Amino acid sequence: MTRVSGAGEIGGGTATGAPDDEPGLPRAILGRLRDNLGDPGTLLALTLIAALAVRVAWLALPHGSLIFDETYYVNAARVILGWPVPTGAPYHGAAVGLDPNMEHPPLGKLLMAFSMAVFGDNGYGWRLPSVVAGMVALGALYGIVRATGETRRLAVLAVGFFAFDNLALVHGRIGTLDILVLAPMLVGSWLALRGRWTAAGAAMGLAMLMKLTALYGLLALLLMLALHLGRAVRLERRLRPAHLRPTVLALVAFSIVTIGGLGLLDLRFSSFTNPFEHLLHMVQYGANLAGSIAGPGSCPGNDSLPWQWLFNDCQMSYLRVDVTVRAGEQIVSIHPTIDFRGAMNPILIGSVVVAFLAAGWLAWQRRNRLAEWSLVWAAANYLPFVALALLTHRVMYIYYFLPVIPALAAATALLLRRAGLPRLVTVGYVAAFVAGLAAYFPFRQVP
């Protein structure tokens, strides 16, 4: 009886234990999932995968339509390749094989031309260089945050804000020069934070071969060098020639890549006799771009002033495809199915003042290196436009704020993680940010 009872108890325990274990299995799975999502490496991988997905989704749509300034750069690439340019489009009839878009350096258009030669004269060919550059920019920002000594979690948060800001997302998937120049600028900044000044100068020089706005990246680099020099002098209480070595290395590398690279590109793809002539032409072209600003609070055309960008004002419509719903002859509603906008995520740009104030406090009181970098980078890429707006009538657009977004993303991540705010604030902020992403996502319905 004892044996039978024992066997029965063992068998009964097994039979009754199975149902008890079933609730444990979901708990184990959820626990494993929670542990994986809590791992910064997994979070980074998921963030980058999601960032890539929203950049390549429906990349070729709308079929045959150029978005915003693609009409200039794609047609310039067609001329370089010797492909036909539609009648009436920019650069129709331009000299075959030469870059007709002489107001910018050739390298960005050459990358687009190479992509088009490989993938065809379609949305993939036009836009894949921007997708790649956008992903490089995200990786560079992660490296910047880590190089300043911050945690992987904070780095992932900063990358997430940068990756899913609307302006960064849109320019990371359309064929323009803005993300092509930003990627090497951020790489150069990451190299500088690691003390590799020669490579940093070379990266800024490479950015200059994309677009002259890389000068603001060089300005940020020089400001970082000035801070580095100041610390060295205070530590040793004197200025030694060795203290100037990083600055000399960075400037020499920048000059060699910029002048040498532009000279080599011009030999094949332009009619300029030397790179200095081309640089002068680009500077004069930019200086002659007069805006039509009528006064404070106005947005004539697509023009805007730098302080308007801080309020997400004067947003630009890059491409909009509307669907009209009718009841007989009466229009019931008009809503967009595709809406590419030049605008920032409203939640992120809404944090600009408090985020940079917090960064200033962290830089001053705690000597936080990431806060210091975010302030320097934002100042170098934003304040020159403020000065130009006050002193000149140069035309400006809201997407000029794109290079500031990485610094704002880093400063916001610092605010949420280093200001002693409750975790609920971070969760609520991220939720609101995701809602802002959904509200501005270019595709308003699944194609």
C-alpha positions as CSV (number, residue, x, y, z in Angstrom):
1,M,0.0,0.0,0.0
2,T,2.8,2.3,0.9
3,R,4.5,1.7,-2.5
4,V,1.3,2.2,-4.4
5,S,0.5,5.3,-2.4
6,G,4.0,6.5,-3.0
7,A,3.8,5.9,-6.7
8,G,0.4,7.5,-6.7
9,E,1.8,10.5,-4.9
10,I,4.7,10.8,-7.2
11,G,2.4,10.3,-10.2
12,G,-0.1,12.7,-8.8
13,G,2.5,15.2,-8.0
14,T,3.7,15.1,-11.6
15,A,0.2,15.4,-12.9
16,T,-0.8,18.2,-10.7
17,G,2.6,19.9,-11.0
18,A,2.3,20.4,-14.8
19,P,-0.6,22.9,-14.4
20,D,1.3,24.7,-11.7
21,D,4.3,25.0,-14.0
22,E,2.4,26.5,-16.9
23,P,2.0,29.9,-15.4
24,G,5.7,29.8,-14.6
25,L,6.6,29.4,-18.2
26,P,5.2,32.7,-19.4
27,R,6.8,34.3,-16.3
28,A,10.2,32.8,-17.3
29,I,9.8,34.0,-20.9
30,L,8.8,37.5,-19.7
31,G,11.7,37.5,-17.3
32,R,14.1,36.5,-20.1
33,L,12.6,39.2,-22.3
34,R,12.9,41.8,-19.6
35,D,16.5,40.8,-19.0
36,N,17.3,41.0,-22.7
37,L,15.6,44.4,-23.1
38,G,17.5,45.6,-20.1
39,D,20.8,44.8,-21.7
40,P,22.2,48.0,-23.3
41,G,23.7,46.1,-26.2
42,T,20.4,44.5,-27.1
43,L,18.7,47.9,-26.8
44,L,21.2,49.5,-29.1
45,A,20.8,46.8,-31.7
46,L,17.0,47.1,-31.6
47,T,17.2,50.9,-31.8
48,L,19.5,50.7,-34.9
49,I,17.3,48.0,-36.5
50,A,14.2,50.2,-36.0
51,A,16.0,53.3,-37.2
52,L,17.1,51.5,-40.4
53,A,13.6,50.1,-40.9
54,V,11.9,53.5,-40.8
55,R,14.5,54.8,-43.2
56,V,14.2,52.1,-45.9
57,A,10.5,51.4,-45.6
58,W,8.9,52.4,-48.9
59,L,12.1,54.1,-49.9
60,A,11.3,54.2,-53.6
61,L,7.9,55.9,-53.1
62,P,6.3,57.8,-54.5
63,H,7.5,56.2,-57.8
64,G,9.4,58.6,-60.0
65,S,8.9,61.6,-57.7
66,L,11.8,63.6,-56.5
67,I,11.5,64.9,-52.9
68,F,12.5,68.5,-52.1
69,D,16.1,69.3,-53.2
70,E,16.5,65.9,-54.8
71,T,15.5,67.7,-58.0
72,Y,18.9,69.4,-58.0
73,Y,21.2,66.7,-56.7
74,V,19.6,63.7,-58.5
75,N,19.7,65.6,-61.8
76,A,23.3,66.7,-61.1
77,A,24.1,63.0,-60.6
78,R,22.4,62.2,-63.9
79,V,24.5,64.8,-65.7
80,I,27.7,63.3,-64.2
81,L,26.6,59.8,-65.4
82,G,25.7,61.1,-68.8
83,W,22.0,60.1,-68.3
84,P,19.2,62.1,-69.8
85,V,17.7,64.9,-67.7
86,P,14.0,65.6,-68.2
87,T,13.2,68.7,-70.2
88,G,12.6,71.7,-68.0
89,A,14.3,70.1,-65.0
90,P,17.4,71.6,-63.4
91,Y,20.6,71.1,-65.4
92,H,18.8,69.9,-68.5
93,G,21.4,70.5,-71.3
94,A,24.4,70.8,-68.9
95,A,27.8,69.6,-70.0
96,V,27.8,65.8,-69.7
97,G,30.3,64.3,-67.2
98,L,30.7,67.5,-65.2
99,D,29.0,68.5,-61.9
100,P,26.6,71.2,-62.8
101,N,25.7,71.9,-59.1
102,M,28.9,74.1,-58.6
103,E,27.6,75.8,-55.5
104,H,28.4,72.6,-53.5
105,P,31.5,70.4,-53.6
106,P,31.2,67.3,-55.9
107,L,31.7,64.4,-53.5
108,G,28.1,64.1,-52.3
109,K,26.7,64.0,-55.9
110,L,29.4,61.5,-56.9
111,L,28.2,59.2,-54.1
112,M,24.7,59.5,-55.4
113,A,25.8,58.9,-59.0
114,F,27.7,55.7,-57.9
115,S,24.6,54.5,-56.1
116,M,22.4,55.2,-59.1
117,A,24.9,53.4,-61.4
118,V,24.6,50.3,-59.1
119,F,20.9,50.4,-58.1
120,G,19.4,52.3,-61.0
121,D,17.7,55.7,-61.7
122,N,15.1,55.2,-59.0
123,G,14.4,55.9,-55.3
124,Y,16.9,53.3,-54.1
125,G,19.7,54.7,-56.2
126,W,18.9,58.3,-55.2
127,R,18.5,57.7,-51.5
128,L,20.6,54.8,-50.3
129,P,23.7,57.1,-49.7
130,S,21.6,59.1,-47.3
131,V,20.4,56.0,-45.5
132,V,24.0,54.8,-45.0
133,A,25.2,58.2,-43.9
134,G,22.3,58.5,-41.4
135,M,23.2,55.1,-39.8
136,V,26.9,56.2,-39.6
137,A,25.7,59.4,-37.9
138,L,23.8,57.4,-35.3
139,G,26.9,55.2,-34.7
140,A,29.0,58.3,-34.3
141,L,26.7,59.8,-31.8
142,Y,26.8,56.6,-29.7
143,G,30.6,56.8,-29.9
144,I,30.6,60.4,-28.8
145,V,28.5,59.7,-25.7
146,R,30.6,56.7,-24.7
147,A,33.9,58.7,-25.4
148,T,32.7,61.3,-22.9
149,G,32.5,58.6,-20.2
150,E,28.7,58.2,-20.1
151,T,26.9,54.9,-19.8
152,R,25.7,52.7,-22.6
153,R,22.1,53.2,-21.5
154,L,22.4,57.0,-21.8
155,A,24.1,56.6,-25.1
156,V,21.2,54.4,-26.4
157,L,18.7,57.0,-25.2
158,A,20.5,59.8,-27.0
159,V,20.8,57.7,-30.2
160,G,17.1,57.0,-30.0
161,F,16.1,60.7,-29.8
162,F,18.4,61.5,-32.7
163,A,17.3,58.5,-34.8
164,F,13.6,59.2,-34.5
165,D,13.5,62.9,-34.7
166,N,11.5,63.8,-37.8
167,L,14.1,66.1,-39.4
168,A,16.9,63.5,-38.9
169,L,14.6,60.7,-40.2
170,V,13.5,62.6,-43.3
171,H,17.0,63.7,-44.3
172,G,18.2,60.2,-43.5
173,R,16.1,58.8,-46.3
174,I,16.0,61.5,-49.1
175,G,18.7,62.2,-51.6
176,T,20.1,65.5,-50.3
177,L,23.5,66.6,-49.0
178,D,22.6,67.5,-45.4
179,I,23.0,64.0,-43.8
180,L,26.0,63.3,-46.1
181,V,27.9,66.2,-44.5
182,L,26.7,65.6,-41.0
183,A,27.9,61.9,-40.8
184,P,31.6,62.7,-41.2
185,M,31.3,65.8,-39.0
186,L,30.1,63.6,-36.2
187,V,32.7,61.0,-36.9
188,G,35.3,63.8,-36.6
189,S,33.9,64.9,-33.3
190,W,34.0,61.3,-32.0
191,L,37.7,61.0,-33.1
192,A,38.5,64.3,-31.4
193,L,37.0,63.2,-28.1
194,R,39.3,60.1,-28.3
195,G,42.3,62.4,-28.8
196,R,42.8,61.4,-32.5
197,W,43.2,65.0,-33.7
198,T,44.7,64.2,-37.1
199,A,42.0,61.8,-38.0
200,A,39.4,64.3,-36.7
201,G,40.7,67.0,-38.9
202,A,40.7,64.7,-41.9
203,A,37.1,63.7,-41.2
204,M,36.0,67.3,-41.1
205,G,37.9,67.8,-44.4
206,L,36.0,64.9,-45.9
207,A,32.7,66.6,-44.7
208,M,33.9,69.8,-46.5
209,L,33.9,67.8,-49.8
210,M,30.2,67.3,-49.3
211,K,29.0,70.7,-48.3
212,L,30.6,73.9,-46.9
213,T,28.5,73.8,-43.7
214,A,31.1,71.4,-42.5
215,L,32.9,74.6,-41.5
216,Y,30.7,74.7,-38.4
217,G,31.9,71.2,-37.5
218,L,35.5,72.6,-37.8
219,L,34.5,75.5,-35.6
220,A,33.2,73.0,-33.0
221,L,36.5,71.1,-33.3
222,L,38.5,74.2,-32.7
223,L,36.4,75.1,-29.6
224,M,37.0,71.6,-28.3
225,L,40.7,72.1,-28.9
226,A,40.6,75.5,-27.1
227,L,39.0,73.8,-24.0
228,H,41.6,71.1,-24.2
229,L,44.4,73.7,-24.4
230,G,42.9,75.7,-21.5
231,R,42.9,72.6,-19.3
232,A,46.5,71.7,-20.2
233,V,47.7,75.2,-19.5
234,R,45.9,75.4,-16.1
235,L,47.3,72.0,-15.2
236,E,51.0,72.9,-16.0
237,R,50.6,76.7,-15.4
238,R,52.4,77.5,-18.7
239,L,51.9,77.2,-22.4
240,R,54.3,74.8,-24.1
241,P,54.6,74.2,-27.9
242,A,53.4,70.6,-27.3
243,H,50.1,72.0,-26.2
244,L,49.5,73.4,-29.7
245,R,50.3,70.1,-31.4
246,P,46.7,68.8,-31.5
247,T,45.5,72.0,-33.1
248,V,48.2,72.0,-35.7
249,L,47.6,68.4,-36.6
250,A,43.9,68.9,-36.9
251,L,44.2,72.0,-39.1
252,V,46.9,70.5,-41.3
253,A,44.9,67.3,-41.9
254,F,41.7,69.4,-42.6
255,S,43.5,71.6,-45.1
256,I,45.1,68.7,-46.9
257,V,41.9,66.8,-47.3
258,T,39.8,69.8,-48.2
259,I,42.2,71.5,-50.6
260,G,43.7,68.4,-52.0
261,G,40.5,66.5,-52.3
262,L,38.6,69.4,-53.9
263,G,41.5,69.9,-56.3
264,L,41.4,66.2,-57.4
265,L,37.6,66.2,-57.7
266,D,37.7,69.5,-59.8
267,L,40.2,68.0,-62.2
268,R,37.7,65.5,-63.4
269,F,34.2,66.9,-62.5
270,S,34.3,70.7,-62.8
271,S,35.8,73.5,-65.0
272,F,37.5,75.3,-62.1
273,T,41.3,75.6,-62.6
274,N,42.1,75.3,-58.9
275,P,40.3,74.5,-55.6
276,F,40.6,78.0,-54.3
277,E,38.6,79.4,-57.2
278,H,35.9,76.8,-56.5
279,L,35.9,77.7,-52.8
280,L,35.5,81.4,-53.6
281,H,32.6,80.6,-55.9
282,M,30.8,78.6,-53.3
283,V,31.3,81.3,-50.6
284,Q,30.1,84.0,-52.9
285,Y,27.1,82.0,-54.0
286,G,26.1,81.4,-50.4
287,A,26.6,85.1,-49.5
288,N,24.4,86.2,-52.4
289,L,21.4,84.1,-51.3
290,A,19.2,86.9,-50.0
291,G,16.1,85.9,-48.1
292,S,12.6,87.4,-48.2
293,I,12.0,87.7,-44.5
294,A,9.3,90.3,-44.0
295,G,9.4,90.6,-40.2
296,P,9.2,88.8,-36.9
297,G,6.6,86.0,-36.8
298,S,6.4,85.8,-40.6
299,C,7.3,82.8,-42.8
300,P,7.4,84.1,-46.4
301,G,7.9,81.2,-48.7
302,N,10.1,78.7,-47.0
303,D,12.3,81.2,-45.4
304,S,12.8,81.4,-41.6
305,L,14.9,82.9,-38.9
306,P,17.1,80.9,-36.5
307,W,15.0,81.7,-33.4
308,Q,11.9,80.5,-35.2
309,W,13.5,77.0,-35.5
310,L,13.5,76.8,-31.7
311,F,9.7,76.8,-31.8
312,N,9.4,74.4,-34.8
313,D,8.0,77.4,-36.7
314,C,8.1,77.9,-40.5
315,Q,8.0,74.2,-41.2
316,M,8.6,73.2,-44.8
317,S,6.6,70.9,-47.0
318,Y,9.0,68.7,-48.9
319,L,6.4,66.5,-50.6
320,R,2.7,66.0,-49.9
321,V,0.3,63.6,-51.6
322,D,-3.3,64.3,-50.7
323,V,-6.4,62.2,-51.1
324,T,-9.7,64.0,-51.7
325,V,-12.9,62.4,-50.5
326,R,-16.0,63.5,-52.3
327,A,-19.7,63.0,-52.0
328,G,-20.9,63.7,-55.4
329,E,-19.5,67.0,-56.4
330,Q,-19.0,68.1,-52.8
331,I,-15.5,67.7,-51.1
332,V,-16.0,65.9,-47.8
333,S,-12.3,65.9,-46.7
334,I,-8.7,66.2,-47.9
335,H,-6.1,64.3,-46.1
336,P,-2.4,63.4,-46.9
337,T,-1.3,59.9,-47.6
338,I,2.4,61.0,-47.9
339,D,3.7,64.1,-46.0
340,F,7.4,64.8,-45.9
341,R,8.0,67.8,-43.7
342,G,11.0,69.8,-42.7
343,A,10.2,69.9,-39.0
344,M,11.6,68.6,-35.8
345,N,9.9,66.1,-33.4
346,P,7.7,68.6,-31.4
347,I,8.5,66.9,-28.1
348,L,12.3,67.0,-28.6
349,I,12.4,70.6,-29.9
350,G,10.1,71.6,-27.0
351,S,12.9,70.5,-24.6
352,V,15.5,72.7,-26.2
353,V,15.7,75.4,-23.6
354,V,15.5,73.3,-20.5
355,A,17.8,70.6,-22.0
356,F,20.6,73.0,-22.7
357,L,20.1,74.9,-19.5
358,A,20.5,71.5,-17.7
359,A,23.6,70.8,-19.8
360,G,25.1,74.1,-18.9
361,W,24.6,73.3,-15.2
362,L,26.1,69.8,-15.6
363,A,29.1,71.2,-17.5
364,W,29.7,74.0,-14.9
365,Q,29.0,72.2,-11.7
366,R,30.0,68.6,-12.5
367,R,32.4,69.1,-15.4
368,N,30.3,66.6,-17.4
369,R,32.0,66.1,-20.7
370,L,28.9,65.1,-22.7
371,A,27.2,68.3,-21.4
372,E,30.2,70.3,-22.5
373,W,30.3,68.6,-25.9
374,S,26.5,69.2,-26.5
375,L,26.9,72.9,-25.7
376,V,29.9,73.4,-27.9
377,W,28.5,71.4,-30.8
378,A,25.1,73.2,-30.6
379,A,26.7,76.7,-30.3
380,A,29.1,76.1,-33.3
381,N,26.3,74.8,-35.5
382,Y,23.6,77.3,-34.5
383,L,25.0,80.6,-33.3
384,P,26.6,81.5,-36.7
385,F,23.2,81.5,-38.2
386,V,22.0,83.8,-35.5
387,A,24.8,86.2,-36.3
388,L,24.1,86.0,-40.0
389,A,20.4,86.7,-39.4
390,L,21.3,89.8,-37.4
391,L,23.9,91.1,-39.7
392,T,22.8,90.1,-43.1
393,H,19.7,89.1,-45.1
394,R,20.9,85.7,-46.1
395,V,18.2,83.1,-46.8
396,M,17.8,80.4,-44.2
397,Y,15.6,77.3,-43.7
398,I,14.5,75.2,-40.8
399,Y,16.5,72.2,-41.9
400,Y,19.7,74.2,-41.2
401,F,19.0,73.1,-37.6
402,L,19.7,69.4,-38.5
403,P,23.3,69.4,-37.2
404,V,22.1,70.6,-33.8
405,I,19.8,67.7,-33.3
406,P,22.5,65.3,-32.1
407,A,23.6,67.8,-29.4
408,L,19.9,68.3,-28.4
409,A,19.4,64.5,-28.2
410,A,22.5,64.2,-26.0
411,A,21.5,67.1,-23.8
412,T,17.9,65.7,-23.4
413,A,19.2,62.3,-22.5
414,L,21.4,63.9,-19.9
415,L,18.5,65.8,-18.5
416,L,16.4,62.7,-18.1
417,R,19.2,60.5,-16.7
418,R,21.4,62.9,-14.7
419,A,19.1,65.6,-13.3
420,G,17.6,63.3,-10.6
421,L,14.2,63.1,-12.2
422,P,11.8,60.2,-11.4
423,R,11.9,57.3,-13.8
424,L,8.3,58.0,-14.6
425,V,9.3,61.3,-16.2
426,T,11.6,59.5,-18.5
427,V,8.9,56.9,-19.4
428,G,6.4,59.6,-20.0
429,Y,8.8,61.7,-22.1
430,V,9.7,58.8,-24.3
431,A,6.0,57.9,-24.8
432,A,5.3,61.5,-25.8
433,F,8.3,61.5,-28.1
434,V,7.0,58.3,-29.8
435,A,3.6,60.0,-30.3
436,G,5.4,62.9,-31.9
437,L,7.2,60.5,-34.2
438,A,3.9,58.9,-35.3
439,A,2.3,62.3,-35.8
440,Y,5.1,63.5,-38.2
441,F,5.9,60.1,-39.9
442,P,6.0,60.8,-43.7
443,F,3.7,57.9,-44.6
444,R,0.2,58.6,-43.2
445,Q,-1.2,55.3,-44.3
446,V,0.3,52.0,-45.4
447,P,0.9,52.2,-49.2
